[in-house]
Amino acid sequence: MQNQLFQQAKQMVGKLTNQNSFNEQDKEVARQAIQAAYTNATAEEQQELQQLEQQLAQENELK
């Protein structure tokens, strides 16, 4: 069974990185989704969540 929180976190970061601009609230929601997804994530999913966190941080620096 797929981890739904993991999928939601992945989708949120994807949407944010595809937008030209996003606000602090959007970024915080994405961070919270990533943290929530860690709860039931497999080791592979945890690695991908770490990458999503890095991607979000990089986007934050660029904007």
C-alpha positions in Angstrom: 0.0 0.0 0.0 1.3 3.4 -0.9 2.0 5.9 1.8 -0.6 8.6 1.1 1.2 11.2 3.1 4.3 10.6 1.1 2.4 11.0 -2.1 0.8 14.2 -0.9 4.1 15.7 0.2 5.6 14.8 -3.2 2.8 16.5 -5.0 2.9 19.6 -2.9 6.6 20.2 -3.5 6.1 19.5 -7.2 3.4 22.1 -7.4 5.4 24.7 -5.5 8.5 24.2 -7.6 6.5 24.6 -10.8 5.0 27.9 -9.7 6.7 31.1 -10.4 6.0 32.3 -6.9 4.6 30.9 -3.7 4.2 32.4 -0.2 5.5 31.4 3.2 2.2 29.6 4.1 2.5 27.4 1.0 6.1 26.5 2.0 5.1 25.8 5.6 2.3 23.5 4.5 4.7 21.6 2.3 7.3 21.3 5.1 4.6 20.0 7.4 3.4 17.5 4.8 7.0 16.2 4.5 7.4 15.9 8.2 4.1 14.0 8.5 5.0 11.7 5.7 8.2 10.5 7.6 5.9 8.8 10.2 5.1 5.8 8.0 7.7 6.1 5.3 9.9 3.3 4.1 13.6 3.8 4.0 13.4 4.5 0.3 10.6 7.0 0.8 12.6 8.7 3.6 15.4 9.3 1.2 13.1 10.8 -1.3 11.5 13.0 1.4 15.0 14.3 2.3 15.5 15.1 -1.4 12.1 16.9 -1.4 13.2 18.9 1.7 16.4 19.9 -0.1 14.5 20.8 -3.3 12.2 23.0 -1.2 15.1 24.7 0.5 16.8 25.4 -2.9 13.6 26.9 -4.3 13.3 29.0 -1.1 16.8 30.4 -1.7 16.1 31.2 -5.4 12.8 33.0 -4.8 
